[in-house]
Amino acid sequence: MQKYKKYHSDIKVCYALGIQNEILPEKFVKEIPGSTSFYWKDIDAKKFVGSELASRIHESLDDTKIFLDKRLYFSRKAFVQFARLYLTLIHLLGKENIRKIIKSNRNVFVDLIENLYNDFPIAKKDLLRFLMVSKRQYAFWISDRKFACNQSLVGQCFKRRPKQISNREISILKKYMNKSQYKTWCIRSIWGKAIRDEVISMAESTWYKYARKLGYSEARKPMKKNRKKGSFNASYPNETWHMDISQYKTLDNITFYIYTVVDNFSRKILSWDISTKKCSKIRTETVKKAIKNEFDVDLKDQNLELIVDGGSENNNKTIAQFIKDCHVNINKKIALKDVTFSNSIVEGPYKIMKSYYFRSKEILSTTIYEELKFFIEDYNFNRPCYKHRIYTPNEVHENPELANFKLVLQNSNQQRLEENRKFCCKISA
């Protein structure tokens, strides 16, 4: 009895597509009985699920036949290896990272694409698709090259790109960033001050962008350390306070403890003290002082939520007795124990103090009191708060409606447009 051979389904697909001569060895093709191969070729595609997609296959069939032609063996091997390398790079780096690399080196890629387009009969749109660059983005890059200007921080002609920041505004940015009185401020606070002074009409992100280009700051590095759980936002001043103690050692090797009480809503430091010892008496006095300054003479029926850490300086008999005897209804809670959030609100001013005010100075035991006093006054009354953008903690504390202020900048700065359109490269050079 004759035993029938069973052929792999891929062999049948080759015959159904008509590419058996390009893929299969000639000797193998001759060994297949004619009746069998004829049957494979004559199979009605409609009997298979997905036959409606066959037209797409036939559209690319001619290209497939050419690609599989035996005479292109070495070229095909080279292309396959290149394709594997390309797909591996996409897998390892990711499409977004590759796009960022191309964008940051766009002039190099523009030269590459223009040269390839001139030397090889390849459609430019196919090259752009291969590099994952849109036609609109590429057209903008070409325009940039055409109107390049080395006198502009963004490298674009002032007249052709009049919406960019003008030289006058750049001079103002430099002036504010170089002011000695702002050397302890963060970039956002300096931007807020410039907005308050009405000398610029520039978005915060634009200020940061040009500050980086001028060397006043560096690009932010991705956060590696997990952040603590943030606190909540109070609805009005003196609804919730935070208190804590920070330790600081001076150059003459003396350790000081800094006591503060901070309002959640405005971020204002309501009271403070400094001592070489950590004790409940000083801690209690700072709370008393804050209550005396902030609440009305009639203390009855007034409520206050007080958030503290779990340290003994905040949780002791002295504090407990004061809360019991106080006419203000104080509800003391321990962060991350009685409430889910941390006590980071009170830690914020400490970080600003140490990072911006104390780090660049020689703080001694004889000068720390004055330095601390200067920081708190500057922080409360002069330095725009990060949370409130252009307003200081004291301003928001005194006028709570400022917390809901929405900063609206002019979308089209007419003065900037006129300055850039009148810009003369020869005079500037």
N, C-alpha and C positions, 0 to 999 in steps of 0.2 A: 504494500500500500504506500502510495507516494505521500510524503509529508510536506505540507504547505509551509512556506516561510512567512514569518510575521515581521513586517517592517515597522520601524519606528514612526510615530506620527509626524515627526519633523521632516522625514523624507517625503511624506505625502504632501505636507504643506509646501515644500519646495516645488513639487510638480504642479500643485494647484496654482502657485504664483508664477510658474514658468521660469524659475531661476535655477533649475536643477543643474544645468550645464555650467553655471558660474560657480556653484558651491560644491557640488559632488564630483568626486574623481571620475574621469572618463571610463575607466575600467569598471567601476561600480555601476555606472549608468547602463553600460552594455549588458551587464549580467541580469538586470531586471527585465523580466518578460514584458514584451510589448503590450500584451493584453492588460497586464496589471498597471503599467504606467499610463496606458490610454484611459483606463478607468479612473485613475487619480485625476487626470487632466479634465475628464468629462463630468466630474461631480458637479451637480447643480448647487451653487452657493446659497440659493434661497432656502434650502433645506436646513441650513445651519443658523443658529441663533446669532444675531449680530451681523447678518449678511448685508444690512443696510450700510455698514461701515466699510464695506469692501472697496467702494469708490475712492475712499481716502488712501487705501493701500495702493491702488492702481495709479493714483496721481504721482506717487513717489517711486513707482516701480522702475521707471527708466533710470532714475538716479541710483537706485539700489543695484541695478544690473551693472551700471558703469563702475560703481564702487567695488563690486565683487568680481570684476573682470580679472582674470588670471594675470594679464599683462601689467596690472597695477598692484601686484603683490607687495612690493617693497614700499610703495607710496601708501598703500592701505595700512600696512603695519606701522609706519611712522605716524599716520593720522590717529590710529587707535591708541598708540602710546601717548600722543599729545592729548587726546580726549580723556584718557584716564588721569593724566596729570591735572587737567583742567577741573574735572569732577572731584578729584581728591582735594584740590585747593578750596573749592567751594564747600566741601564737607568739613574741612579742618578750620577754615577761616570764617565761613559763613558769608552769605551774600552781602549783608549790610557792612561787614568789615571790608570786604573787597571794594564795595562802592566808596567807602570812606577813603581807602588808599588811592583809588583812582581820582577822587575829587581833590584830595590834597596834593596830587601830582598831575593835575589836569593838563598843564601845558605840555608835559612829556607825552601824555596820551593823545593830545590833539595832534602833535607832530607825528606820532606813530600812525594814527588813523589817516591823516592826510597823505603820508608817504605810501602807506599800504594801498590806499584808494587810487593813487596815481600809478603805482607799479603793477598792481594786480587787478584783473577784471572782477573785483568783488564789490557788490553793492554796499554803499556806506551804511545803509540801514541794517544790513546783516552784521557788519562789524560792530555797530553800536549795540545791537541785540546781544552779540557774543560777549561784549564787555559790560552788559547790563546798564547801559547809559541811554536815557531817553533822548529822542531827537530834539525836544525842546531844551533840555539841559545842555546838549552839545551845541546847539545854536547860540545859547547864551555864552558858552565858553569861547566860541569863535568871535563873538562880539567883544568879549573882554580883551582878547588878544589884539583885536583891531584898534581898540581905544585904550590901550595900556598907557599908564602914566606913573612914573616913578616918584612923583611929588605927592601922590595920594597914598594914604595909609592902606587903602584897600586896593591900590594899583589900578584905579579906573579914572578916566578923564573926568574932571569936574564938570565940564560943559555938557558932555554926553551923558553923564550920570549925576544930574544936579540934585537928586534927593539924598546923596551921601552927605555925611557930616562935613561942614565947611571948615576951612582953616581957622576961622575966627573961633568956632566952637571947640576945635582941638586946642587952641591956645588957652581957652577958659578951662578946659579939662586939666591941662598941665598946671595952670595956676592954682586950681583948687587942690590937686593931688600933691603939690609941692608946698602948700602952706604949712608952716610949722605947728600952728594951732590945731591942725587936723591930723597930725602924724600918729596920734593914738586912736584914730577912728578907722573903722572898716570902710571899704570902698562904697558899700551901699549907703552908709551914713553920709559920706562926702557927696555922693550923687543926690541924696535927699536934701542936703543943705543947698546945693546949686539950684535945685528945683525951687526950693523955698525962696531963694534970692532972685528967682525969675531971670536968671542969666542964660539958661538953656531950655530947650524943649526937646529933650532926648530921653528915650526909654532907658530903663535900668539896664536891660540886656545890652543895649548899644554902648552905654557907658562902660560896662564890663569889657565888651569886645575891644574898644579902643584903648582901654587901660592896659589890657594884655598886650596889644600891639606896641604900646609905648614902653612896655617893660615894668609897669607898676604892679603887675600881678602875674601869676602863672595859671595855666589851665588847671582846673580842679581835677584831682586824682580820684578815681572811683573809691567809694567807701568800702573798706574791708571789715572794719569793726562793726558789730551789730549795735545799733543805737538803742538807748534805753527807751522804755515806753514813755511817750510824751504825756504832759499833763493836759487838763481840760481848760477851756476858756470860760472865764466868769462873764456874767452879763452886765456887770456894772462895777464901779470902783468900790473897794472895801467890802466886797462880798466874800472873797477868799484871799487869805494871806498865806505866804510861805515863809518859813524861817529856818535858818541853818547857820552853821559855823564853818569857816574856812581857815585852814592853817597856812601860815607863810613864814619862812625863815629868811631873815635879813642877811646881808653880807657879813656882818659881824657876828653871825652864828647865834642869833637870838630868835626864838620861836614866838610868833604872835598868833593870837586867835581873833578873827574878825567876825563879828556878829552882825547879821542883817535881817530885816523883815521886808519882804517884797510883796507888792500888790499884784495879784494875778492879772487883773484886767488891764492895768496901765503899764505894768512892769516897773513901776517906780519903787525906788528904795525908800521906804517910809521912815525907818530909823536904823541906826548903826552904832557900833561901839568896837573898841579894840583893846585887847589886854594880853598880857603874857601868861595868863592863866585861863583855864576853862572852868566856868562855874555856873551854877543855876541862878545865882543872884543877878549876875550881869545879863544873863539870858532873859530873865523876867523883867528887868528894867527896860530892855529894848522894846518888849511888847507893851509895857506900860506907856512908854514914850510915844509909840505909834498910836495907841488908843487915844491918848491925850491930844495928839495933833490932829487926828482924823475924824473923831466922832464929836457930835454935838455935846453941849453942856449937859443936856438931859440924856443920860445913857440908857434909860429904860426902853424896853421893847426893841432894842437894836441887836441884830444877830451877826455873827462872824464865824466863818469856817477857817480853821487854822491847820495847815498841812505841815507836818514835821517829819524828820527822819527818825529812825528807831534808836538814836543815841541817847545816853543817859543825861546829856546836857539839856535835852528837850523833853525828857520824860522823867520827872522826879517830883518829890513832895512839894517843893517850892512852887513849881509851875502849876501843879494840881490845885494847891491851895489858892493861888492867885486867880485861876479860872473859876473856882468855886465862889470866891468873894467878889469877883468883878461884876459890875452892873450890866456890862455887855454880855449877851448870851454867846459864849465862845464854845464852839464844837471842835475840839482838837482831834485830828485824825493822823494816823501814821501811814506814810506813803508805802505802797506795795503791800500793805497789811490790812488796814481798814478801808483803803481805796485801791483800785487796780492800777492807777497811774503813779509815776515817780514824782520826786520833788525837784525835777529839773528846772523849774521856773526860777528858783532861788539860786541854782548853780550857774545859770546863764551869766549874771553880772560878775560872778567870781571869775569865770573863764575870760570874760572881756578884760577885767582888771589885770589878771596875770599875763594874758597873751598880748594885749595892746598897750597897757599903761606901765606895768612894772618890768616887763622883760627888757626893755631898752634902757632902763635906768639902774643906777647903783642905789638900791634901797637899803638904808641903814636903820638901826633902831632909833636914831635921833631924827630921822626924816620920814619914817613910815606913816606917822599920823597925818602930816601935811599932804603927803602923796595920796593917802587914802581919801582925805577930805576933798582934794582936787578931783579925784576920779569920780566920787559920788556926785559932786556938784555938776561936773561936766556931763556925766551919764544922765542925770535927772533933767537938767535944764538946757543943755546945749546940743548934745549929740542925738540926731534922729534915731529913734528906736527901730531895730530890724523888723519888728512886728508891725509897727505903725508907719513904716516907710519914710515919710517926710516929717513926721511929728515926734517930739520928744516925749518921754514918759510923763513928765509933769504936765505938758499941754493936754494929753489925753486924760490924765487924772482929773484935771480941773474942768475939762470940756469933753465929756464922754462921747458926744456925738461925732467927734473927730475920728473915732475908731471905725466908723462906717463910711468915712470919706473915700470916694472912688477917684483915683487920679486919672484924669483924662488929658492926654497930650494931643497937640495938634497933629493930625495925620499928614498935613501938608504945610510945612513951615515956609511961608512965603519969603521971609528974609533969607533963609538958607538957599532957596532956589535962585533968588536974584544974585546972591553972592557967588554961587558956583557958576552960574551962567556968565558972569562978568569976570571970572577968574582968568588971569593972564599968566601963562606958563613962563613967558620970557621975563616978565618983571620979577616973578618969584625966583627964577633961576639966578 
